[in-house]
Amino acid sequence: MPRRYRVLALAVPLMLLPAGCAVGLGDQPDSPRPAAAEAPPAEPDEPAPPGAAPAERYPVAKRTMEFARDGRKLPATIWYPKATEGEFPVVIFSHGLGGKPADYTDLLVKWAAAGFVVVAPAYPNTTAGSQQNPLDVLNQPADAAYVLTEVLKLNDVDGDRFAGRLRTDRVAAAGHSAGGITTIGEFTRGRDKRLDAGIVLAGSTLGVGTGFSGKETPMLFIHGELDQVVPYSSGKSAFDAVPWPKAMLTLPQGDHVGALSEGDSLTVVAGTTIEFLRWSLYGDAGAKSRIPSAAAKGDLAKLDNQL
């Protein structure tokens, strides 16, 4: 099925859901966690202590691991800096409907090379080759939280390659398309209190709502104005609903996927997201000041900067 129609298949059932309701999946074996209760007002953010992100570009290694939550198989690909010392923040990344972690290699390797451990699970009912159950997206914030927990545990496992190498107190969530919905869900109905930053690529609030809760957490939205899969207006509405420090990178000639794997647009998206992560996870004030220049490279994008 073409990508456009896969995402329409996601949008229609989610749009029919009553606000805030839990979803029954009929004869599907997986059922979502109940919707979170309405949260209190946002707590003050605890920003990363002032620091400096690594200036070097690391070689990148890849690790695959198998996880399962209540019978839901969650194989994960992890890209990480191949370094002999240092502790690195962690980013949990969610793929789009009908996609897989490997589809995002070009971007995620760049994040890892900049000094981040990037964990990308494949979700059981939305990944390539699965039955493509769109409603199962509502289970994915809990899946992401579970995989993140299991990976962070490795920081304390003697002999593991990640032992003593993970910044377990500096964590971000990111995702594309249905994975962007998953990411927003990690800040709304499935709020993960550990998250210190969020990146939403061509996402929306379908099914997960705009009830952003918990501590103030900086968020970066990226969307192409020519996106015919998830309309730009949907991403902009999600951005507008965020009550915290935020920025939106708009690609006037961008579609749904091109900026994640092609040329100059990928350079802009990678550069902007890396500076955002350096600031939000490493506490690098210089990186925050470089976000506008990274976004302006090649005059391919516009930045609404409210960070």
Residue frames as qw, qx, qy, qz and C-alpha x, y, z in Angstrom:
[[0.000, 0.888, 0.460, 0.000, 0.00, 0.00, 0.00],
 [0.372, 0.589, -0.058, 0.715, 1.42, 3.44, -0.91],
 [0.329, -0.108, -0.534, 0.771, 2.58, 5.48, 2.06],
 [0.247, -0.176, -0.023, -0.953, -0.11, 8.15, 1.58],
 [0.695, -0.275, -0.416, -0.517, -2.92, 5.61, 1.93],
 [0.616, -0.153, -0.678, 0.371, -1.28, 3.85, 4.86],
 [0.141, -0.049, -0.412, 0.899, -1.35, 7.12, 6.79],
 [0.479, -0.190, -0.207, -0.832, -4.93, 7.86, 5.73],
 [0.719, -0.241, -0.641, -0.121, -5.75, 4.43, 7.14],
 [0.415, -0.141, -0.578, 0.688, -4.20, 5.66, 10.38],
 [0.079, -0.083, 0.117, -0.986, -6.01, 8.98, 10.37],
 [0.510, -0.296, -0.455, -0.667, -9.57, 7.81, 9.76],
 [0.667, -0.411, -0.620, 0.037, -9.99, 5.44, 12.75],
 [0.413, -0.186, -0.427, 0.783, -8.15, 7.77, 15.09],
 [0.132, -0.167, -0.088, -0.973, -10.31, 10.71, 14.07],
 [0.583, -0.377, -0.520, -0.497, -13.42, 8.69, 14.94],
 [0.518, -0.220, -0.696, 0.445, -12.29, 8.12, 18.52],
 [0.328, -0.895, -0.241, -0.180, -14.04, 10.09, 21.26],
 [0.170, 0.747, -0.422, 0.485, -11.58, 12.41, 22.93],
 [0.261, -0.545, 0.645, -0.467, -9.62, 10.77, 25.71],
 [0.923, -0.104, 0.115, -0.352, -11.15, 7.31, 25.29],
 [0.425, -0.375, 0.809, 0.157, -9.33, 4.01, 25.51],
 [0.568, 0.387, -0.477, -0.548, -9.43, 1.84, 22.38],
 [0.801, -0.062, 0.577, -0.147, -10.71, -1.70, 22.08],
 [0.143, 0.512, -0.691, -0.490, -8.91, -3.65, 19.37],
 [0.858, 0.149, -0.179, -0.459, -11.49, -6.38, 18.92],
 [0.996, -0.070, 0.010, 0.048, -9.77, -9.68, 18.28],
 [0.441, 0.678, -0.443, 0.388, -6.33, -8.10, 18.33],
 [0.767, -0.278, -0.490, 0.307, -4.24, -9.60, 21.17],
 [0.387, 0.014, -0.276, 0.880, -2.86, -6.22, 22.24],
 [0.173, -0.853, -0.467, -0.156, -4.82, -3.68, 24.24],
 [0.260, 0.613, -0.199, 0.719, -3.67, -0.16, 25.12],
 [0.294, -0.212, -0.616, 0.700, -3.01, 1.11, 28.58],
 [0.024, -0.827, -0.553, 0.092, -5.86, 3.22, 29.96],
 [0.244, 0.754, 0.055, 0.607, -5.74, 6.90, 29.15],
 [0.403, -0.037, -0.488, 0.774, -3.83, 8.88, 31.72],
 [0.160, -0.800, -0.522, 0.249, -5.81, 11.00, 34.15],
 [0.224, 0.902, 0.073, 0.363, -5.82, 14.72, 33.53],
 [0.685, -0.009, -0.303, 0.663, -2.47, 16.05, 34.69],
 [0.270, -0.824, -0.233, 0.441, -1.76, 19.01, 36.98],
 [0.292, 0.946, -0.112, -0.078, -0.25, 22.19, 35.54],
 [0.773, 0.447, -0.293, 0.341, 3.24, 21.90, 34.08],
 [0.697, -0.628, -0.021, 0.347, 6.05, 21.70, 36.56],
 [0.059, 0.908, -0.350, -0.223, 9.09, 23.96, 36.19],
 [0.864, 0.410, -0.267, 0.118, 11.70, 22.42, 33.93],
 [0.640, -0.640, 0.340, 0.256, 14.97, 21.15, 35.31],
 [0.614, 0.745, -0.246, -0.085, 17.24, 22.01, 32.40],
 [0.896, 0.108, -0.185, 0.389, 20.47, 20.24, 31.73],
 [0.474, -0.756, 0.054, 0.447, 23.24, 21.71, 33.86],
 [0.321, 0.879, -0.273, -0.223, 25.49, 24.02, 31.84],
 [0.746, -0.238, 0.554, 0.283, 27.89, 21.94, 29.84],
 [0.247, 0.611, -0.503, -0.559, 29.48, 21.44, 26.47],
 [0.932, 0.253, 0.197, -0.168, 28.42, 18.85, 23.93],
 [0.699, -0.204, 0.483, 0.486, 31.20, 16.90, 22.23],
 [0.262, 0.751, -0.229, -0.561, 32.67, 18.84, 19.34],
 [0.092, -0.344, 0.859, 0.369, 34.06, 15.76, 17.65],
 [0.795, 0.181, -0.220, -0.535, 32.26, 13.49, 15.21],
 [0.543, -0.335, 0.760, -0.126, 32.38, 9.92, 16.50],
 [0.301, 0.101, -0.868, -0.382, 32.48, 6.76, 14.44],
 [0.687, -0.125, 0.166, -0.696, 29.14, 4.99, 14.89],
 [0.034, 0.094, -0.995, 0.005, 28.45, 1.41, 15.93],
 [0.652, -0.142, -0.257, -0.699, 25.16, -0.48, 15.73],
 [0.090, -0.081, 0.936, -0.330, 23.61, -2.96, 18.14],
 [0.581, -0.229, -0.466, -0.626, 20.37, -4.93, 17.82],
 [0.110, -0.084, 0.829, -0.542, 18.42, -6.15, 20.84],
 [0.397, -0.355, -0.741, -0.409, 15.17, -8.03, 21.44],
 [0.175, -0.029, 0.558, -0.811, 12.59, -6.77, 23.93],
 [0.315, -0.399, -0.767, -0.390, 8.99, -7.74, 24.68],
 [0.219, -0.077, 0.429, -0.873, 6.27, -6.00, 26.69],
 [0.614, 0.185, 0.531, -0.554, 3.31, -8.18, 27.66],
 [0.699, 0.265, 0.652, 0.127, 3.91, -10.37, 24.62],
 [0.444, 0.890, 0.049, -0.091, 4.46, -7.44, 22.26],
 [0.810, -0.025, 0.174, 0.560, 7.75, -8.10, 20.48],
 [0.063, 0.993, -0.016, -0.103, 9.89, -4.95, 20.27],
 [0.806, 0.044, 0.122, 0.577, 13.17, -5.58, 18.46],
 [0.050, -0.975, -0.005, 0.218, 15.33, -2.48, 18.59],
 [0.714, 0.409, -0.028, 0.567, 18.21, -1.08, 16.61],
 [0.405, -0.868, -0.040, 0.285, 20.61, 1.08, 18.57],
 [0.595, 0.599, -0.087, 0.528, 23.12, 3.43, 16.99],
 [0.553, -0.814, -0.042, 0.174, 25.75, 4.77, 19.39],
 [0.186, 0.888, -0.417, 0.045, 29.08, 6.59, 19.46],
 [0.941, 0.025, -0.210, 0.264, 32.00, 4.21, 19.18],
 [0.038, 0.811, -0.350, 0.466, 34.14, 5.80, 21.88],
 [0.623, 0.044, -0.688, 0.369, 36.41, 4.49, 24.61],
 [0.216, -0.284, -0.579, 0.733, 35.16, 6.93, 27.23],
 [0.214, -0.076, -0.099, -0.969, 32.33, 9.33, 27.97],
 [0.228, 0.408, 0.817, -0.338, 28.66, 9.19, 28.93],
 [0.051, -0.081, -0.525, -0.845, 26.05, 9.90, 26.28],
 [0.500, 0.186, 0.334, -0.777, 22.40, 11.05, 26.40],
 [0.269, 0.174, 0.935, 0.151, 19.75, 8.71, 25.01],
 [0.437, 0.232, -0.149, -0.856, 17.14, 9.36, 22.30],
 [0.450, 0.225, 0.860, -0.082, 14.21, 6.96, 21.81],
 [0.232, 0.305, -0.412, -0.827, 13.04, 7.13, 18.17],
 [0.572, 0.318, 0.699, -0.288, 9.70, 5.93, 16.74],
 [0.158, -0.021, 0.711, 0.685, 9.22, 4.99, 13.08],
 [0.471, 0.176, -0.074, -0.861, 6.23, 5.78, 10.87],
 [0.802, 0.176, 0.433, -0.372, 3.35, 3.55, 9.81],
 [0.894, 0.440, 0.078, 0.028, 4.69, 0.82, 7.53],
 [0.299, 0.813, -0.456, 0.205, 8.25, 1.91, 8.22],
 [0.911, -0.244, -0.207, 0.258, 11.16, 0.43, 10.11],
 [0.458, -0.793, 0.113, 0.385, 14.15, 1.84, 12.01],
 [0.617, -0.083, 0.457, 0.635, 16.52, 1.25, 9.10],
 [0.326, 0.764, 0.436, 0.346, 14.50, 3.69, 6.97],
 [0.156, -0.983, -0.024, -0.093, 15.89, 6.52, 9.11],
 [0.850, -0.170, 0.000, 0.498, 19.53, 5.44, 9.14],
 [0.444, 0.535, 0.048, 0.717, 20.82, 8.59, 7.39],
 [0.254, -0.779, 0.032, -0.573, 19.45, 10.88, 10.12],
 [0.809, -0.579, -0.003, -0.099, 19.93, 8.63, 13.15],
 [0.844, 0.050, -0.074, 0.530, 23.56, 7.87, 12.35],
 [0.231, 0.624, -0.075, 0.743, 24.22, 11.62, 12.29],
 [0.550, -0.727, 0.040, -0.408, 22.70, 11.94, 15.76],
 [0.930, -0.317, -0.018, 0.185, 24.84, 9.08, 17.06],
 [0.684, 0.331, -0.063, 0.647, 27.97, 10.58, 15.52],
 [0.031, -0.716, 0.078, -0.693, 27.24, 13.81, 17.38],
 [0.091, 0.266, -0.733, 0.619, 27.28, 12.03, 20.73],
 [0.653, -0.108, 0.250, -0.707, 23.86, 10.45, 21.31],
 [0.161, -0.004, 0.987, 0.017, 22.72, 6.87, 21.85],
 [0.532, 0.131, -0.190, -0.815, 19.72, 6.43, 19.54],
 [0.277, 0.060, 0.943, -0.173, 17.31, 3.60, 20.36],
 [0.487, 0.188, -0.305, -0.797, 14.78, 2.73, 17.64],
 [0.466, 0.070, 0.854, -0.219, 12.25, -0.04, 18.35],
 [0.277, -0.048, -0.695, -0.662, 10.17, -1.69, 15.62],
 [0.500, -0.013, 0.456, -0.736, 6.55, -1.71, 16.77],
 [0.365, 0.019, 0.930, 0.034, 4.65, -4.99, 16.36],
 [0.401, 0.587, 0.702, -0.056, 1.55, -3.81, 14.50],
 [0.283, 0.918, 0.072, -0.267, 2.79, -0.79, 12.53],
 [0.285, -0.595, 0.594, 0.461, 6.24, -1.78, 11.28],
 [0.498, 0.446, -0.554, -0.496, 6.96, -2.95, 7.73],
 [0.395, 0.123, -0.905, -0.101, 5.67, -6.48, 7.18],
 [0.133, 0.144, 0.793, -0.577, 3.17, -6.36, 10.06],
 [0.133, 0.579, 0.800, 0.083, -0.63, -6.42, 9.86],
 [0.095, 0.239, 0.138, 0.957, -0.60, -2.59, 9.90],
 [0.277, -0.699, -0.658, 0.035, -3.19, -1.99, 12.63],
 [0.167, 0.600, -0.031, 0.782, -3.34, 1.83, 12.82],
 [0.563, -0.733, -0.116, -0.364, -5.13, 1.88, 16.17],
 [0.875, -0.271, -0.209, 0.343, -2.14, 0.17, 17.72],
 [0.340, 0.562, -0.169, 0.735, -0.26, 3.47, 17.52],
 [0.452, -0.719, 0.055, -0.525, -1.97, 4.27, 20.81],
 [0.923, -0.362, -0.054, 0.121, -0.04, 1.43, 22.45],
 [0.738, 0.425, -0.161, 0.498, 3.30, 2.74, 21.24],
 [0.091, -0.795, 0.311, -0.513, 4.04, 5.43, 23.87],
 [0.791, -0.489, 0.309, -0.197, 3.98, 2.64, 26.48],
 [0.944, 0.205, 0.034, 0.255, 6.15, 0.46, 24.21],
 [0.416, 0.712, -0.230, 0.516, 8.68, 3.27, 23.84],
 [0.408, -0.735, 0.344, -0.417, 8.77, 3.83, 27.60],
 [0.948, -0.241, 0.204, -0.033, 9.36, 0.12, 28.17],
 [0.830, 0.386, -0.053, 0.399, 12.21, -0.15, 25.68],
 [0.116, 0.795, -0.275, 0.528, 13.77, 3.00, 27.11],
 [0.674, -0.616, 0.298, -0.278, 13.62, 1.53, 30.62],
 [0.977, -0.044, 0.148, 0.145, 15.29, -1.69, 29.52],
 [0.643, 0.570, -0.126, 0.497, 18.08, 0.11, 27.69],
 [0.129, -0.809, 0.289, -0.495, 18.75, 2.50, 30.58],
 [0.870, -0.452, 0.170, -0.100, 19.10, -0.51, 32.90],
 [0.896, 0.274, -0.087, 0.339, 22.16, -1.57, 30.91],
 [0.121, 0.824, -0.303, 0.464, 24.06, 1.36, 32.38],
 [0.502, -0.596, 0.507, -0.369, 24.30, -0.67, 35.60],
 [0.993, 0.043, 0.086, -0.061, 25.01, -4.10, 34.10],
 [0.389, -0.667, 0.569, 0.283, 28.64, -5.04, 34.64],
 [0.487, -0.105, 0.770, 0.400, 30.31, -6.12, 31.43],
 [0.478, 0.709, 0.517, 0.041, 27.68, -4.70, 29.11],
 [0.494, 0.284, 0.216, 0.793, 29.00, -2.36, 26.42],
 [0.111, -0.743, -0.222, -0.622, 26.69, 0.38, 27.75],
 [0.657, -0.571, -0.390, 0.299, 27.72, -0.03, 31.40],
 [0.412, -0.609, -0.077, 0.673, 28.58, 3.40, 32.78],
 [0.304, 0.028, 0.458, 0.835, 28.17, 4.98, 29.32],
 [0.061, -0.629, -0.626, -0.457, 24.58, 6.25, 29.36],
 [0.066, -0.112, 0.281, -0.951, 23.36, 9.60, 30.69],
 [0.148, -0.425, -0.892, -0.033, 20.25, 8.08, 32.23],
 [0.056, -0.646, -0.452, 0.612, 19.15, 11.52, 33.47],
 [0.176, 0.547, -0.233, -0.784, 19.19, 13.12, 29.99],
 [0.362, 0.225, 0.884, 0.191, 16.70, 11.53, 27.63],
 [0.347, 0.342, -0.145, -0.861, 14.71, 12.69, 24.58],
 [0.583, 0.344, 0.735, -0.041, 11.93, 11.20, 22.46],
 [0.196, 0.463, -0.393, -0.770, 11.65, 11.66, 18.69],
 [0.512, 0.253, 0.820, 0.038, 9.57, 10.20, 15.89],
 [0.105, 0.185, -0.492, -0.844, 8.29, 10.57, 12.33],
 [0.477, -0.141, -0.577, -0.648, 4.68, 10.51, 11.08],
 [0.780, -0.441, -0.374, -0.239, 2.86, 7.84, 13.14],
 [0.699, -0.124, -0.406, 0.576, 6.05, 7.85, 15.20],
 [0.059, 0.310, -0.123, 0.941, 5.53, 11.58, 15.63],
 [0.636, -0.479, -0.243, -0.554, 2.07, 10.80, 17.02],
 [0.832, -0.251, -0.434, 0.236, 3.76, 8.29, 19.32],
 [0.445, 0.129, -0.307, 0.831, 6.22, 10.95, 20.44],
 [0.279, -0.428, -0.003, -0.859, 3.48, 13.48, 21.18],
 [0.790, -0.401, -0.374, -0.276, 1.71, 10.72, 23.11],
 [0.709, -0.089, -0.466, 0.522, 4.79, 10.38, 25.30],
 [0.143, 0.094, -0.260, 0.950, 4.13, 13.96, 26.44],
 [0.498, -0.233, -0.118, -0.827, 0.31, 13.76, 26.65],
 [0.859, -0.255, -0.086, -0.436, -1.80, 10.68, 27.45],
 [0.953, -0.079, -0.200, 0.215, 1.28, 8.49, 27.99],
 [0.014, 0.925, -0.291, 0.243, 3.53, 11.09, 29.65],
 [0.868, -0.034, -0.277, 0.411, 7.00, 9.75, 30.39],
 [0.326, -0.943, -0.017, 0.058, 8.34, 11.95, 33.16],
 [0.728, -0.342, 0.278, 0.525, 11.93, 11.07, 32.29],
 [0.566, 0.551, 0.349, 0.504, 11.87, 12.94, 29.00],
 [0.322, -0.595, -0.049, 0.735, 13.88, 16.15, 28.77],
 [0.161, 0.463, -0.356, -0.796, 13.21, 17.03, 25.11],
 [0.653, 0.376, 0.652, -0.086, 11.09, 16.02, 22.13],
 [0.057, 0.364, -0.527, -0.766, 11.42, 16.11, 18.33],
 [0.607, 0.442, 0.606, -0.264, 8.33, 15.61, 16.16],
 [0.063, -0.277, 0.631, 0.722, 8.89, 15.05, 12.43],
 [0.400, -0.051, -0.579, -0.709, 5.72, 15.37, 10.31],
 [0.161, -0.244, -0.915, 0.278, 3.53, 14.37, 13.22],
 [0.371, -0.459, -0.241, -0.771, 0.13, 15.29, 14.63],
 [0.284, -0.217, 0.661, -0.660, -1.99, 14.86, 17.74],
 [0.711, -0.042, -0.447, -0.542, -4.42, 12.32, 16.21],
 [0.824, -0.216, -0.521, -0.057, -5.59, 9.99, 18.96],
 [0.622, -0.138, -0.477, 0.606, -3.20, 11.28, 21.61],
 [0.208, -0.901, -0.381, -0.006, -4.61, 14.76, 22.14],
 [0.296, 0.682, -0.162, 0.649, -3.09, 18.02, 23.27],
 [0.647, -0.746, -0.068, -0.143, -3.04, 17.41, 27.02],
 [0.562, 0.463, -0.465, 0.502, 0.66, 18.16, 27.41],
 [0.679, -0.710, -0.063, -0.176, 1.55, 17.53, 31.04],
 [0.855, -0.243, -0.082, 0.450, 4.42, 17.29, 33.48],
 [0.401, -0.609, 0.103, 0.677, 7.53, 19.42, 33.56],
 [0.407, 0.845, -0.107, -0.331, 8.20, 22.00, 30.88],
 [0.726, -0.122, 0.566, 0.372, 10.09, 20.19, 28.15],
 [0.172, 0.610, -0.341, -0.694, 11.52, 21.87, 25.04],
 [0.706, 0.317, 0.633, 0.036, 10.16, 20.52, 21.78],
 [0.028, 0.454, -0.497, -0.739, 11.18, 20.88, 18.14],
 [0.695, 0.468, 0.506, -0.203, 8.66, 20.30, 15.34],
 [0.099, -0.370, 0.621, 0.684, 9.71, 19.77, 11.70],
 [0.560, 0.496, 0.642, -0.169, 7.22, 19.70, 8.83],
 [0.225, -0.002, 0.559, 0.798, 7.12, 20.21, 5.07],
 [0.375, 0.368, 0.182, -0.831, 4.47, 22.51, 3.66],
 [0.557, 0.281, -0.532, -0.572, 3.95, 20.17, 0.69],
 [0.135, -0.087, 0.962, -0.221, 3.29, 17.14, 2.90],
 [0.589, -0.053, -0.391, -0.705, 0.29, 15.32, 1.37],
 [0.556, -0.131, -0.817, 0.085, 0.31, 12.56, 3.98],
 [0.358, -0.620, -0.523, 0.463, 0.15, 14.45, 7.27],
 [0.222, 0.843, 0.239, 0.427, -0.94, 17.98, 6.34],
 [0.362, 0.301, -0.310, 0.826, 1.27, 20.83, 7.44],
 [0.393, -0.544, -0.018, -0.741, -1.71, 22.36, 9.24],
 [0.866, -0.388, -0.303, -0.086, -1.91, 19.29, 11.50],
 [0.719, -0.006, -0.313, 0.620, 1.71, 19.63, 12.55],
 [0.086, 0.423, -0.105, 0.896, 1.31, 23.38, 13.07],
 [0.616, -0.562, -0.177, -0.522, -1.74, 22.83, 15.27],
 [0.870, -0.291, -0.323, 0.234, 0.23, 20.38, 17.39],
 [0.499, 0.193, -0.217, 0.816, 3.06, 22.88, 17.70],
 [0.189, -0.538, -0.037, -0.821, 0.67, 25.65, 18.68],
 [0.754, -0.521, -0.281, -0.286, -0.78, 23.48, 21.47],
 [0.740, -0.052, -0.430, 0.514, 2.57, 22.96, 23.22],
 [0.305, -0.933, -0.155, -0.115, 2.70, 25.19, 26.33],
 [0.720, -0.523, 0.162, 0.426, 6.49, 24.94, 26.76],
 [0.041, -0.700, 0.460, 0.544, 9.61, 26.31, 25.04],
 [0.748, 0.337, 0.568, 0.069, 9.35, 25.20, 21.43],
 [0.057, 0.543, -0.448, -0.708, 10.47, 25.75, 17.86],
 [0.770, 0.416, 0.473, -0.105, 9.10, 24.76, 14.47],
 [0.194, -0.398, 0.614, 0.654, 11.24, 24.21, 11.41],
 [0.662, 0.573, 0.351, -0.331, 9.15, 24.63, 8.25],
 [0.365, -0.175, 0.678, 0.614, 10.36, 23.37, 4.87],
 [0.462, 0.497, 0.047, -0.733, 8.35, 25.28, 2.21],
 [0.602, 0.411, -0.546, -0.413, 9.29, 22.74, -0.49],
 [0.095, -0.273, 0.935, -0.208, 9.36, 19.76, 1.85],
 [0.701, -0.146, -0.498, -0.488, 7.13, 16.70, 1.49],
 [0.834, -0.479, -0.018, -0.273, 6.54, 13.87, 3.96],
 [0.926, -0.279, 0.136, 0.216, 9.83, 11.97, 3.83],
 [0.677, 0.636, -0.083, 0.361, 12.36, 13.64, 1.52],
 [0.040, -0.853, 0.346, -0.388, 14.11, 15.74, 4.16],
 [0.776, -0.492, 0.373, -0.125, 14.95, 12.59, 6.12],
 [0.846, -0.048, 0.458, 0.268, 17.04, 10.98, 3.42],
 [0.622, 0.598, 0.291, 0.413, 17.98, 13.44, 0.71],
 [0.484, 0.491, 0.069, 0.721, 20.70, 16.02, 0.19],
 [0.119, 0.373, -0.199, 0.898, 20.51, 19.60, 1.35],
 [0.594, -0.519, -0.143, -0.598, 17.21, 19.27, 3.20],
 [0.879, -0.286, -0.349, 0.156, 18.60, 16.39, 5.26],
 [0.512, 0.201, -0.306, 0.777, 21.62, 18.58, 6.08],
 [0.220, -0.473, 0.070, -0.850, 19.30, 21.29, 7.44],
 [0.794, -0.435, -0.214, -0.366, 17.15, 18.86, 9.42],
 [0.850, -0.108, -0.365, 0.365, 20.15, 17.00, 10.84],
 [0.358, 0.304, -0.272, 0.840, 22.02, 20.18, 11.72],
 [0.377, -0.503, 0.018, -0.778, 19.02, 21.79, 13.43],
 [0.864, -0.387, -0.241, -0.214, 18.06, 18.68, 15.40],
 [0.767, 0.023, -0.386, 0.512, 21.65, 18.06, 16.51],
 [0.130, 0.366, -0.268, 0.882, 22.04, 21.60, 17.85],
 [0.617, -0.471, -0.096, -0.623, 18.66, 21.25, 19.59],
 [0.916, -0.258, -0.306, 0.040, 19.74, 17.98, 21.23],
 [0.571, 0.213, -0.373, 0.700, 23.14, 19.38, 22.18],
 [0.151, -0.438, 0.190, -0.865, 21.39, 22.23, 23.98],
 [0.719, -0.386, -0.080, -0.572, 18.49, 20.32, 25.56],
 [0.957, -0.197, -0.213, 0.026, 20.43, 17.23, 26.66],
 [0.715, 0.092, -0.266, 0.640, 24.01, 18.45, 27.16],
 [0.287, -0.860, -0.253, 0.338, 23.10, 21.94, 28.42],
 [0.532, -0.022, 0.277, 0.799, 25.27, 23.51, 25.72],
 [0.127, 0.790, 0.274, -0.534, 24.23, 27.19, 25.53],
 [0.035, -0.484, 0.524, 0.700, 26.35, 27.69, 22.43],
 [0.138, 0.188, 0.912, 0.336, 24.35, 25.01, 20.64],
 [0.152, 0.720, 0.613, -0.287, 21.10, 26.85, 21.41],
 [0.061, 0.763, -0.099, -0.636, 22.52, 29.98, 19.82],
 [0.073, -0.309, 0.753, 0.577, 23.47, 27.97, 16.71],
 [0.419, 0.405, 0.805, -0.111, 19.97, 26.57, 16.08],
 [0.405, 0.796, 0.176, -0.415, 18.87, 29.53, 13.92],
 [0.133, 0.682, -0.575, -0.431, 21.97, 29.39, 11.73],
 [0.272, -0.070, 0.949, 0.141, 21.62, 25.63, 11.28],
 [0.432, 0.568, 0.658, -0.238, 17.99, 26.13, 10.27],
 [0.307, 0.842, -0.023, -0.443, 18.89, 28.91, 7.81],
 [0.363, -0.388, 0.701, 0.476, 21.53, 26.93, 5.92],
 [0.206, 0.137, 0.804, 0.541, 20.83, 27.00, 2.20],
 [0.343, 0.132, 0.041, -0.929, 17.73, 29.12, 2.71],
 [0.337, -0.103, -0.868, -0.350, 15.60, 25.96, 2.57],
 [0.409, -0.510, -0.746, 0.121, 13.63, 26.39, 5.78],
 [0.187, -0.652, 0.053, -0.733, 11.97, 28.86, 8.12],
 [0.445, -0.144, -0.757, 0.456, 12.27, 28.71, 11.91],
 [0.434, -0.716, -0.137, -0.529, 9.65, 29.82, 14.41],
 [0.538, 0.129, -0.643, 0.529, 11.89, 29.95, 17.46],
 [0.493, -0.685, -0.026, -0.535, 10.17, 30.15, 20.84],
 [0.796, -0.089, -0.508, 0.317, 12.79, 28.25, 22.82]]
